[in-house]
Amino acid sequence: MKLSDLSPLMTRRQDGGLSFARFRADPSLVSPQWPDDVLEQFLFDHGDNAAFVHDYGGTKDCAAVRAVRP
């Protein structure tokens, strides 16, 4: 899964049609198995930001990105 694969989901979020709970429940977000705080901060808050997409759009497999906990 690439960040660009989530563009339909990001469009729905942009339109204000998704709360974080509904965003989190989307089947396309099952694969990464990221903690909710990472999903919220990384994708829900910034996933449609042009600069963010430019910087991270080349990530070939978002599911391979893992959160590091202290």
C-alpha positions as CSV (number, residue, x, y, z in Angstrom):
1,M,0.0,0.0,0.0
2,K,1.3,3.4,-1.0
3,L,0.2,6.7,0.5
4,S,-1.4,7.5,-2.9
5,D,-3.6,4.4,-2.6
6,L,-5.3,6.2,0.3
7,S,-6.3,9.2,-1.8
8,P,-10.1,8.3,-2.0
9,L,-10.1,7.9,1.8
10,M,-8.3,11.2,2.2
11,T,-10.8,12.9,-0.2
12,R,-13.7,11.7,2.0
13,R,-11.9,13.0,5.1
14,Q,-11.3,16.3,3.4
15,D,-14.9,16.7,2.7
16,G,-15.6,16.5,6.4
17,G,-17.5,13.3,6.0
18,L,-15.4,11.2,8.3
19,S,-14.8,11.3,12.0
20,F,-11.5,9.7,13.1
21,A,-13.5,6.7,14.3
22,R,-15.0,6.2,10.9
23,F,-11.7,6.9,9.2
24,R,-9.9,4.4,11.4
25,A,-12.5,1.7,10.6
26,D,-11.9,1.9,6.9
27,P,-10.8,-1.5,5.5
28,S,-7.8,0.1,3.7
29,L,-6.2,0.9,7.1
30,V,-6.3,-2.6,8.4
31,S,-3.1,-3.7,6.7
32,P,-0.7,-1.3,8.4
33,Q,-1.9,-2.3,11.9
34,W,-0.7,1.1,13.2
35,P,-1.7,2.3,16.7
36,D,-4.6,4.8,16.7
37,D,-2.4,7.8,17.7
38,V,-0.1,7.2,14.7
39,L,-3.0,6.8,12.3
40,E,-4.5,10.0,13.6
41,Q,-1.3,12.1,13.5
42,F,0.3,10.7,10.4
43,L,-2.7,10.1,8.1
44,F,-5.9,11.7,9.5
45,D,-4.2,15.0,10.3
46,H,-1.7,15.2,7.5
47,G,-2.4,12.6,4.9
48,D,-3.8,15.2,2.4
49,N,-1.3,17.9,3.0
50,A,0.5,18.5,-0.3
51,A,4.0,18.9,1.3
52,F,3.4,15.8,3.4
53,V,2.4,13.8,0.4
54,H,5.4,15.1,-1.5
55,D,7.7,14.1,1.3
56,Y,6.2,10.7,2.0
57,G,4.4,9.8,-1.2
58,G,7.4,7.7,-2.3
59,T,7.1,5.3,0.6
60,K,6.5,2.1,-1.3
61,D,4.9,0.1,1.4
62,C,3.1,2.0,4.2
63,A,2.3,-1.3,5.9
64,A,6.1,-1.9,6.4
65,V,6.4,1.4,8.4
66,R,6.2,0.5,12.1
67,A,5.8,2.8,15.0
68,V,8.6,2.9,17.5
69,R,7.7,3.1,21.1
70,P,10.1,4.3,23.8
